[in-house]
């Protein structure tokens, strides 16, 4: 198969290209905003034309919400599957991605780690088994990450709410902040070059349970995204999540 890559000069785009190369998968194009500055890359402004000329079997995207929505629209017009690991979408942008899924397969993944999939299941089970205990979610990422809390933290919070019912999300604490029943604390840290850490702390009855995932290298996300591209290329039009890939591959 052949795969187009967007954000090819970014942190994740570079690693995705390395993974494709290591697997012997053809890179149909490597689109970047500044292709000349980054080397022999393709101009992302020509994305629709690249889809037409290079005919990739799928596109892997790690960019920004506004760009991803544009790419999704072009992929829908061309009938090319899109895998995106972009996070920070608002409701309108997510609706646009779902609309693109009416014409072509679109997979949106906040995290492409199989370990995170296991963590999500464990957190949901623990939160449901200990309904009276307090819960705090903390995520740590490199100092260049824009959105907070992370998309993965959002997935964890969703699973906690699935287990307990919707609660109040309290982002950070300052001043007079007594804990209220049903709230879940959410904390985002940005420092150095941390790839990604997520911790769920569940405490009560004189005991503490901590469930933690640490990613040591961005390659784990790139590997998952490439797995998702191979899987998505065989699917009908629709809107998919990485949990479906992890369960099927």
Rosetta blueprint (number, residue, H / E / L):
1 X L
2 X E
3 X E
4 X E
5 X E
6 X L
7 X L
8 X L
9 X L
10 X L
11 X H
12 X H
13 X H
14 X H
15 X H
16 X H
17 X H
18 X H
19 X H
20 X H
21 X H
22 X H
23 X L
24 X L
25 X L
26 X E
27 X E
28 X E
29 X E
30 X E
31 X E
32 X E
33 X L
34 X L
35 X H
36 X H
37 X H
38 X H
39 X L
40 X L
41 X L
42 X E
43 X E
44 X H
45 X H
46 X H
47 X H
48 X H
49 X H
50 X H
51 X H
52 X H
53 X H
54 X H
55 X L
56 X L
57 X L
58 X E
59 X E
60 X E
61 X E
62 X L
63 X L
64 X L
65 X H
66 X H
67 X H
68 X H
69 X H
70 X H
71 X H
72 X H
73 X H
74 X H
75 X H
76 X H
77 X H
78 X H
79 X L
80 X L
81 X E
82 X E
83 X E
84 X E
85 X L
86 X L
87 X L
88 X L
89 X L
90 X L
91 X H
92 X H
93 X H
94 X H
95 X H
96 X H
97 X H
98 X H
99 X H
100 X H
101 X L
102 X L
103 X L
104 X L
105 X E
106 X E
107 X E
108 X E
109 X L
110 X L
111 X L
112 X L
113 X L
114 X H
115 X H
116 X H
117 X H
118 X H
119 X H
120 X H
121 X H
122 X H
123 X H
124 X H
125 X H
126 X H
127 X H
128 X H
129 X H
130 X L
131 X L
132 X L
133 X L
134 X E
135 X E
136 X E
137 X E
138 X E
139 X E
140 X E
141 X E
142 X L
143 X L
144 X L
145 X L
146 X L
147 X L
148 X L
149 X L
150 X L
151 X H
152 X H
153 X H
154 X H
155 X H
156 X H
157 X H
158 X H
159 X H
160 X H
161 X H
162 X H
163 X H
164 X H
165 X L
166 X L
167 X L
168 X L
169 X E
170 X E
171 X E
172 X L
173 X L
174 X L
175 X L
176 X L
177 X L
178 X L
179 X L
180 X L
181 X L
182 X L
183 X L
184 X E
185 X E
186 X E
187 X E
188 X E
189 X E
190 X E
191 X L
192 X L
193 X L
194 X L
195 X L
196 X E
197 X E
198 X E
199 X E
200 X E
201 X E
202 X E
203 X E
204 X E
205 X L
206 X L
207 X E
208 X E
209 X E
210 X E
211 X E
212 X E
213 X E
214 X E
215 X E
216 X L
217 X L
218 X L
219 X H
220 X H
221 X H
222 X H
223 X H
224 X H
225 X H
226 X H
227 X H
228 X H
229 X H
230 X H
231 X H
232 X H
233 X L
234 X L
235 X L
236 X L
237 X L
238 X E
239 X E
240 X E
241 X L
242 X H
243 X H
244 X H
245 X H
246 X H
247 X H
248 X H
249 X L
